[in-house]
Amino acid sequence: MKNRTFFWFILPSLITMLLFIALPIVSVVVQSLHIEHEAILNEVENCGPFGCKKELVIDVKETAKLKDERPLGRFNGLGTYTNRNHLAFTEIRHAWKLSNGVADFVSKSLNLPFYRALAFTLTYTFIVTPLVLMFGFLIALGVNSLPKYIKGPTIFVSLLPMIVTPLIGSLILFWMIDAQGIVGSILQKIFDDPNLSLKASPLLTWIMLMVYGVWHSSPFAFIVFYAGLQTVPSDTIEAAMIDGASRWERTKYVVLPHLMPLTMFILLIQLMDNFRVFEPIVGFSAQANATSLSWIIYNDISNNEDQFFGSAGATSVLTIIGVSILLIPVLIRTWHDFNRKVI
């Protein structure tokens, strides 16, 4: 293909990526370097029956005028990134000086909102992602070995968690684990504790959020793996059976290597999705025990009175950096596999 032809061929994709990916990211970065304007205060004198006193009141007109003139806010540089609500360099330095060991330092660091959210986000990502891959693959193997007449209904039932909207699914599970829900009431009877609540314990809340994450995302991994299993060469499987390979050996040495590209694809998608965990926290009303980076962004911009767009922008940029760091090893592995096949 000639260079000119290739250029016109990819131009629509480049324009789309510029408009819907590059420019929004640039705008978020620019917004993260600004903070909200401080309210303009005027001193007024209020007189009453018992005398006069001076008070400071917000000049609504001047404040609104300032916001109209500079809608991005006041330039703050990297100050938002380093303040207490984000990387908190000053607080981290003080915690390190005053801590009695690594455990104490980690405990003090987790009291800071960004690091508390980062801890849950990373824990959720590194636990849910491998479990989704494992359960998705096992379900695909099981369904693939079923008789044809029950494969269709089984596939339909297996896909139901993915069909349900994430927020609705988390709300359903939230009601189930309530003290009056089926799961919550059963656990109270099992442990003979009428005050047992899965919502009150931070550890149990984290576990329930991760259980929901695995339940909701496993069907995606299952359907991709199941489609991949249909492309496994039957000749290779038959040759392995003739050579006396067991089912486990056929799976390990034939099926898994064949599905490795799909595994890397699912891993990429799951890392990005799980690092942006948000809906379960809202559905479970779990922000008292578990917050994520995405929830911090939502919290900064959901308040109609005090919307902190600069803070939300800084957290968004840090989230993008975090996702990029997680994806680098997977992308390097994919690149090496591609070059190996080309050679």
N, C-alpha and C positions, 0 to 999 in steps of 0.2 A: 504494500500500500504506500502510495506517495505521501510525502510529508504534508502537502497541502490538503489532500483528501483526508488524511488522518486528523488534521487540525479541525476541519469542519465536522468531522464525525464526532469528536469528543467535545466540541464547543458547547452544545446544550448541557452536557453533564457538568462542565467546568462552571458555566454560568449558574446552574442550579446549586452547586456546592458553594459558590461564592455568596449567593444571596441567602441561602438557608443554613449554612454552616459557618463560613468564615466571618461574615459581617456580624451575625449575632454574637459570636465569641468575642470579636473585637469590641463591640458595644458593651458587653459585660465587663471586659477588662477595664475599659475607660470608666465605666460607672463605679467599679471597685476602688478607683483612685480618688473618689469624691465622697464627701459625707454630707448629711443634711444641714441646711442652714440653721443657725441658731435663731431663735425667735427674737425680734427687735422689741425691746422693752422701753416703755416711757414712764416717767415718774409723774404721777398725778396726785392732786390733793383732794381728799374727800372730807367734807365737813358734815358734821352731824350735831345733834343736840348737846353732845358732851365735848365738842371741840373738833379740831381738824387734825387729820393725820395723812402722811404721804405714803403712797403705795406704788408698787411697780405693776403695770399691766401690759399685756401684749398688744403691740400695735399691729392689728390684723391687716390693715391696708398695706403698710410698709413691708410686712413679712411676706404677704402675697405678691407684692411687686418685686421683691428680691427673688422669690422663687420663679417668677415669670421671666426675669432677666437672665438668671443663671439656673436653668432647670436641673442641671446635673448636680448642683450643690456646690459646696466649698471644697476646693482641691485639698486633699489630705495625703497624697502620695501613697507610700506603703504603710502609713500609720494604721489603717484599718486592719491590715494583715498582721500587724504585730501587737494589737491591743489585747486586752484581757479576754475578749470574746472569740479570739481566733488563735493565732500561734502563741500569744502571751509570753513573749521572750522574757520580759521582766519578772513575771510571776514564776516562770519555770526556773530562772536563775536563782531566785530567792528560795524556791522549794528545794533545789539541789543543795544549796548552802545549809539549809536548816534541817535537811532530812537525815534520818539515822539508818542509812542503807538504801539499797535499790528498792526494796518493797515499800518503804515509807515514801520514797520519792514518787513511785508510781501511784501510790494511793493519793498523795497530794495533787499530782498532775491530773488525776481523773476527777478531781473536784472542779476543774476548769471546764466550761461548757463544750468547747471545741474538741478537746481530748476525750471527754466522756462520750461524745457522739462518735468520734473516730474509733474509739475502742469497740463500741457496739457494731459500727459499720464493718470493721475488719473482721470481728468475730463472726458476724452473720455471713459475710462473704466467704470466709475460709471454711466454714462448717457446712453451709447450705450448698455451695457449688459442688464439692466432691460427692455429697450425698445425692444430689440431683443426677449427676452423671452415673453413679452406681445404680440407683433405683431405676432410672430411665433405661439403662442397658439391660438390667435383669428383667424388667417388665417386657422389653422388646423381645428378648430371648424366649420368655415364657409364652407370649402371644404367638410368636412365630412357629412354635412347636405345637400349637393347638390344632384340632381338626378344622377344616375350612368352614363348616356350617356354624361354628360358634365364634369364629374370628371377628366377624363384623360387629356383633353386639358387644364383645369384649373390648374392641378398639373404641367403640362409642362410649362405653362406660369409663374407660381409662382416660378419655379426653375431657370428661366433664369438668374436672378442676381447672383446666385451662380455659374452658368456655366461660366460666363464671367470672364476672368482673372482679379484679383484685380487691377493691374496696368492699364489694358486697360479700365476697368470700371471707374476708377477714371479719366482717361484722357477724356473719353466720357462726363462725368459730368462736367469736367473742361471746355471743349469746349462749353457745353450748357450754362454755367453761364458767359461765356465771353460776353463782350459788344456787340459783333456781333452774339452771340449765341441766341438760341430761348428763354431761360430763362432770360438771361441778358437783351435782347432787350425788352422783355415783361415788366420786372420790371422797366426799364427806362421809358416806356410809361405810366405805371400805376402811377408812382410817378412824372412823367413829369420832369425828371432830366436826361439829356443826359450824365452827368458825373458820374452817379451812377455806382459803381463797387463793386461787391461782393468780389473781390480779394483784394481790397485796405483796407478793414476794418478787423482788427484782430478778432473782435467778429463774424462778418459774415463768415469769413473764418473758424473759429472753428465750427460754426453751420453747414456749408456745409460739413465739414469733418465728423461730427457726423451723418448728414443725409445720407451721403454715407455709413457710417459704418452700420447703421440700414438697409438700402436698400440691402446691399451686404450680410449681415449675417442672416437676417430674414428667408430666404429660408431653411437654415440648421436647425434652430429651428422648422420651420414649418414641414419639412419632418419627423423629429424625433417625434414630438408630434402627427403627423398624423398616423404614424406607431403605436404609443402607444394607440391611440384612438381605433384602431382595436382590441385591446386586452381587452378593458373594458368589464367586464362581463355583457352580455345582461340581465341575470336574475336579477341582482342587479338594473339595470336601470328600468326594467319593474316593479319590486317591488316598487321602489321609485315613479313611475308614478301612480301605483295603490293607494299608500298612499297619493297621491295628491301633491307630490313635484313639484314645478315649474321647468322650464328649468334652471334657475339660481341656484336653490337649488340642482338640480341633478349635475350640473357642480361643485358646491362648495363642496358638501359632498360626491360625488361618483367619479367624473372624476378626479378632482385635487389630492385627496389623492392617487388615483391609478397611476397617472403620476408623483408623487413626485420623484421617483428614476430617471426618465428621465430628470426631471427638474434639479436635482443636476448634472447630467451628462452634460447637455447643459451649465449649469452655469460654471462648471469647464473648459470646452472647450473655452467658450466665454471670461472668465477672462484671460486665457492664451493668446488667440489671440488678444484681445483688448489691453492688456498691451504691446504687441509687435507691436503696430500700426506703420506702416512704408509706405506701398505702396501709400495710399491716399496723404500723404505729398509730396512724389516725383511726383505723377501724377498731383497734383494741383499746384506744384511749390510753396508750401505754407510755405517754411522754414523761410521766413521773418516774418511771423505772428504766425507760429505754428511749434514747433519742439518736437520730442519725444525722448525717450531714445534710441530706435532703430535707429533713424535718426542720433543721435550723433555718434553711433558706425559706421554707414555707412560713415559719414563725416570724421571720423578719418582715415579710411583705404581706402577711394576712391581716395585720392590724390596720384598720382604716384610719386611725388617728395618728399613729406613729409608725410609718412605713420606712424601714431602714434599707433602702435600695443599695446603698454602698456596701453595707454589711452583707446583704444577700449576694451581691456581686462578688465580693471577696471569697465567700464560702463556695460560690459556684466555680470560681477559678481554681481554688484549692481542690475541689472535687474533681475537676477535669484533670488536674495534675496527678491526683491519686489514681484515677482510672487509667491514665496513661502509663504510670509506673507499673501497675498490675498487668497491663497488656503487653508490655515490652518483652518479657520472656516468652510469652505465647507467640507473639509476632515473629520473634527471632527463630523460634522452633519451626514455625510455618515456612519462613523464608528459606531456612536450611533444607527442609524437606522438598520444597519446590525446586531449589537449585540442584538437589541430588537427582530428582526425577528428570530434569532437563539434561543434565550431564549424561 
